[in-house]
């Protein structure tokens, strides 16, 4: 498994992580001043991203993200992902791009693909 695949897998796990460890886990994959955006939000910093992830976990209990493919070059990456429901069925798919700094995610943008 590539370093970038592992980084994205660990990042994806943050979305469904136990709230008591999420911020620490997030700090292991993203810089302190990380920016995150998707069609519905834009947040900055680990604390805001942690809170947004907590809101996601509350809105989609039992859901998780699976990273299906990662492409990377020049401190940038693109991850194709699947949101999986508690029954194991696909709920949504998308792609996320990131700029990396010091081997961590620094600027993440998520896109939801049409069904």
C-alpha positions in Angstrom: 0.0 0.0 0.0 1.4 3.4 -0.9 2.0 6.1 1.7 -0.7 8.3 0.1 -3.2 5.4 0.1 -2.5 4.9 3.8 -2.9 8.6 4.5 -6.3 8.7 2.8 -7.4 5.5 4.5 -6.5 7.1 7.9 -8.2 10.3 7.0 -11.4 8.4 5.9 -11.4 6.6 9.2 -11.6 10.0 11.0 -15.1 10.6 9.6 -16.5 7.6 11.7 -14.0 7.6 14.5 -15.1 7.7 18.2 -15.4 11.4 19.2 -12.9 10.9 22.0 -10.1 10.1 19.6 -11.2 11.9 16.4 -9.2 15.1 16.9 -6.0 13.2 17.7 -6.5 10.9 14.7 -7.2 13.9 12.5 -4.0 15.6 13.7 -2.0 12.6 12.5 -3.2 13.1 8.9 -3.8 16.8 8.5 -1.9 20.0 9.3 -3.2 22.3 12.1 -4.5 24.9 9.7 -6.1 22.4 7.3 -8.8 23.7 5.0 -11.7 21.5 4.0 -14.6 22.2 1.6 -17.4 20.3 -0.1 -20.5 21.6 -1.8 -22.2 22.4 1.5 -19.4 23.8 3.7 -16.0 25.3 4.0 -14.1 25.0 7.3 -10.6 25.8 8.5 -8.4 24.2 11.2 -8.5 20.9 12.9 -11.1 21.9 15.5 -13.6 23.1 12.9 -13.0 20.0 10.7 -13.4 17.8 13.7 -16.7 19.4 14.6 -17.9 19.1 11.0 -16.9 15.4 11.0 -18.9 15.0 14.3 -21.9 16.5 12.6 -21.6 14.0 9.7 -21.3 11.1 12.1 -24.5 12.3 13.9 -26.4 12.7 10.6 -25.2 9.4 9.1 -24.8 7.0 12.1 -23.0 3.8 11.2 -21.7 5.2 7.9 -18.0 5.2 6.9 -15.9 6.1 3.9 -13.9 3.6 1.9 -11.0 4.9 -0.2 -11.2 3.1 -3.6 -8.2 4.6 -5.4 -5.6 7.3 -4.9 -3.6 9.1 -7.5 -0.8 11.4 -6.4 2.1 13.6 -7.7 3.9 16.8 -6.7 2.4 17.1 -3.2 -1.1 16.7 -4.5 -3.5 13.8 -4.5 -6.9 12.7 -5.7 -8.9 10.0 -3.9 -12.0 8.2 -5.2 -14.2 7.2 -2.3 -17.4 5.4 -1.4 -19.7 6.3 1.5 -20.9 2.9 2.9 -24.0 2.6 5.1 -24.3 0.3 8.1 -25.7 -2.4 5.9 -22.5 -2.3 3.7 -24.4 -0.9 0.8 -23.1 2.1 -1.2 -24.8 5.3 -0.1 -22.8 7.8 -2.2 -19.6 8.1 -4.2 -17.3 11.0 -4.8 -13.7 12.2 -5.2 -11.6 14.4 -3.1 -8.5 16.3 -4.0 -5.8 17.5 -1.6 -2.7 19.6 -1.4 -0.1 18.2 1.0 2.3 19.9 3.3 5.0 18.1 5.3 3.4 14.7 4.3 0.0 15.7 5.6 -3.3 16.9 4.1 -3.3 20.7 4.0 -6.2 21.6 1.7 -9.0 19.1 1.0 -11.9 19.6 -1.5 -14.6 16.9 -1.8 -16.9 16.4 -4.7 -20.1 14.3 -4.6 -20.7 12.3 -7.8 -24.3 12.1 -9.2 -26.1 8.8 -8.7 
